[in-house]
Amino acid sequence: MACVDIGGTKVAVQVVDDQGVRGKVAEPTATTGGNDALALQIIRLVGQSCAAAGVPVQAIARVGVSSCGPFVLNQGLVELAAPNICGGQAGPARGLPNDWKTALLEAPLRAAFGHVRVENDGIGALEAERRWGALQDQGVPMANCAYVTWSTGIGTGVCVDGHVLRGKNGNAGHAGHIFVSDNNTALCGCGNVGDVEGLIAGNALARRFAPEGYANAAILFEAIYAGDERAIAIIDDVCQVMGRMLYSMIATLDLARISIGGSVYWHHRNYLLPRLRAAVQGKLPPLTEGCELVSAGLGERVGDFGALALVA
């Protein structure tokens, strides 16, 4: 089987068989050409992964695709309306080099490989964390939990009463696009102005704070570690935004644990996690005191395992 992890920054593909996980290949996510460019990229990468693993493409019986969303359904098949891939969502102001409203995905992959399962990457990571990571209680998958990724975008996957929530188009849990402030300047790729992703996603930090000398998230955190008071104040505000989102999830869904991953969070987790806990702690104690915030048990590989969880 082949496992595909689609993010706003890169696409990664690997082959899994009785010899293990092999032949991983990755490259920047396709955002130019026709709106089938991403699907064609994945088909090509599956071929490259198979070649690297010494497996004939014809031997691929199943393909699991863990992808950033949102999704739309076209005749029951998933297309992407992902803000960091489809430039037609927010228009030219967002700076993406295409005008796609959606990117074709499931239909071309089914034509190429047959059995394909596509899920939001938050759901894939949630299933992986419940199976192999931090969302277990004494080896048993937790019934009321969530996974949150803080990366190029902000994504979540949610499980309540033992049921992974999906919704009408597989978009349940898109908490990254809720509003928690009155900001009217931070344009999100989805077209919203001032939602969580538009305020604090990895690409949002670069867009919002480059004029202040912090060209990207890495430089912003370097400034924090060097004692830059302005950078510290920025991240304090950013943690309040993420903390409000996490609190809203806990208060709405009565969760017992949230695991957090993604590149922005993971590389600075020792700094961020205490601040996120402080942003939630004490708010409506009957709900929040029973919920833990933890780092993803699968670490930087949670995306790879997320795709695997869909077909394992």
HELIX and SHEET records of a PDB file:
HELIX    1   1 ALA A   37  ALA A   53  1                                  17    
HELIX    2   2 VAL A   57  ALA A   59  5                                   3    
HELIX    3   3 PRO A   92  ARG A   94  5                                   3    
HELIX    4   4 GLU A  106  PHE A  113  1                                   8    
HELIX    5   5 ASP A  121  TRP A  132  1                                  12    
HELIX    6   6 ALA A  175  HIS A  177  5                                   3    
HELIX    7   7 VAL A  196  ILE A  200  1                                   5    
HELIX    8   8 GLY A  202  PHE A  209  1                                   8    
HELIX    9   9 ALA A  210  GLU A  212  5                                   3    
HELIX   10  10 ALA A  217  TYR A  225  1                                   9    
HELIX   11  11 GLU A  229  LEU A  253  1                                  25    
HELIX   12  12 SER A  263  TRP A  266  1                                   4    
HELIX   13  13 ARG A  269  VAL A  280  1                                  12    
HELIX   14  14 PRO A  285  THR A  288  1                                   4    
HELIX   15  15 GLY A  299  ARG A  301  5                                   3    
HELIX   16  16 VAL A  302  ALA A  309  1                                   8    
SHEET    1   A 5 GLY A  20  PRO A  28  0                                        
SHEET    2   A 5 LYS A  10  ASP A  17 -1                                        
SHEET    3   A 5 ALA A   2  ILE A   6 -1                                        
SHEET    4   A 5 ARG A  62  SER A  67  1                                        
SHEET    5   A 5 HIS A 115  ASN A 120  1                                        
SHEET    1   B 3 PHE A  71  ASN A  74  0                                        
SHEET    2   B 3 LEU A  77  LEU A  80 -1                                        
SHEET    3   B 3 ALA A 103  LEU A 104 -1                                        
SHEET    1   C 2 GLN A 136  ASP A 137  0                                        
SHEET    2   C 2 VAL A 140  PRO A 141 -1                                        
SHEET    1   D 5 HIS A 163  VAL A 164  0                                        
SHEET    2   D 5 ILE A 154  VAL A 160 -1                                        
SHEET    3   D 5 CYS A 145  TRP A 150 -1                                        
SHEET    4   D 5 ARG A 257  GLY A 261  1                                        
SHEET    5   D 5 GLU A 292  SER A 295  1                                        
END                                                                             
